[in-house]
């Protein structure tokens, strides 16, 4: 019995050691706070969804790449456009906040707190960590963290960003009871 259990584990260990690390994109599961599918629909209503990137990068390339990736590979269950250059649009307080090359110890759930993104130390070393939070003003709706080793312009980078967007704004919050009878069950 023990021999049957150990051989698949040994095989799995040897096969995982052969994976090329340059092809690896790790996405950790999303965490959901007060998210409802209505938030995503309201965020997309009459205006592009606002993308805010931490001001640690002098180039606008990452924010444009994230907006493009979200439009190409992001959630498709509602109609949305994304903008990283939007200033005076009515977004009802909804934003997607991103930190590219984030510190390893970042608290993703605090990205919606006012001033938290700007208080983060600018990383001089490459961490390959990308974090995002879906916020309504200072309310945390959902968040996700990923390790992306691909360059910004690659298709794998765009697909991973799109996947992160689909996890940030799913059709339903997996942590919530559907069709709850009382408001307490929905919180």
N, C-alpha and C positions, 0 to 999 in steps of 0.2 A: 504494500500500500504506500509506504513512504517512498519507495523507488519510483512509483508512478507520479508522485507529486513533485519530486525533485527534478526529473528529466525535463519537463516543460519549462521549469524555471531556469535551468542551465541553458537551454536552447534560447529562451527569450533574452537572457543576459548577453549571449554571444551575438545574436542578431542585432540588438540595439547598439552594441559597440561598433558596428560597421556603418552606422548612419553618418553621412557627411554633415558636419556641423554648420557648413555654409548654407545648407538647404533647410535649416531648422527655424521654424517660427513657432514660438510657444505662446499660446493665448490662455490666460487664466480666466476662470469663469467670472461672469459679471455678478455684481452685488446690487440688490434692489432695495431702495429706501421707500419712498412714497410714490413710485412709478405706477402710472396707469396708462393704458393705450391711448386714452384721450389726450394725454400730455403730448405725445408725438404728433397727433393730428392737429392740436392747437398750435404747436410750435411751427408746423408747416403751413398754417393757414395764412394766405394772403401775403406771404413774405418768405424769403429764404431763411433757413435755420442758421442762426449766427454761430460761427466757429471762432472761438478765441484760443489763441496759442500763447503759451507763456512767452514773455518778451525776452527770453534769453538768447534768441537767435537773431543775428543781424539781417539775415536773408529772409525774404518772404516766401522762399521756395517750399518749406515744410507746410505752411498753412495753405498755400495754393494746392499742394499735392494732396493734403488731407481732404479739402473741399472737393477736389476732382475725384478722389477715390470714393468718397461718400456718395457722390452722384452716380458713379459707375457701378459700385459694388455694394452700396449701403442698403438699408431696408427698402423693400419694394411693395410692402403691403399698404402704403399710403404714398401720395404724391408729395415730393419734397425737392427743393433745391437748397444748396448750401452756399454760404458766402463767408469768406474770412475778411472781407474789406467793408462789410456793412457797418454803417454808423447810425443813421437816423431812421431805421425801419421799425415798424411796430412788431416786436417779437414777443410781446406779453411777458417779458422777463425770461424767456426760454433761451438757453445757450448750450452748446456743446463745448466744454472746456478741455483742452488738450495740453499735455506737457510732453514734448519730444525730447528724448535723451534725459529722461527724468532721473532724479536721485533714486537710489535703490530703496531707501527707507521712506519714500513718499507715502503719505496717508491719502489714498485716492478718494476716500469718502469725504475728505475735507476740502476738495477742490472747489466746492460750491460756496465755501465760507469766503466772505469778502476779505480780500487782502492775502489769503493763504497762498495763491499762485505766485504773487509778487514777492512773498517772503522766502520762497524756495531759493536755495543757493544755485547759482548758475554752474552747471557741470562743465569742467574743463576736460575731463576724461569721458570717453564714449561709454555709455552704459547700455545702449540698445534697448532701453526700457521706454515704452510709450504708454502713457496713461490717459484716460478720458473719463469725464463725468458729464451726465446730462443733468442740467440744473434748471430750476425756475427761481429766479432771483437767488436767494441764498439757501433754498431748499434742495437737498440732495435727493435726486430721483433714482439714478442708477450710476454705476461706475464699472470700469474694467481696466485691467492692466495687461500688457503684452510685452514680450521680448521679441523685437524684430531685428534680425541681423542683416536683412537685405537693404540695399541703398534706396533712397527716396524715389527715384525714377522707375524702379522695377515693378513689374506686374505683381510679383509676390507681395511687395510692400502695399500696393493698392488693394489687393485682395484681402490682406490681413486687416487693413484699416476699415474696409467695407464690412468685414466680419465683425469687427469690434462695434461698428455702428449698428449692425443688426442685433447684436447682443445688448447694446445700450437702449435700443428702442424696439423691443419685441412686440408681437401682437398682444401678449398678455404678460403680466408679472408672474413668474413662476412661484414666487413666495407668497402670493395672495390667494385666498379662497375665492373661486369664481362663484358668481350668483349668491353672494352672501346675503343673509336675511336681515342682519342688523349691521349698523355702521361699525361696531366694534370688531366684527369678523373681518371687515375689509381693511382695517388699519394694520 
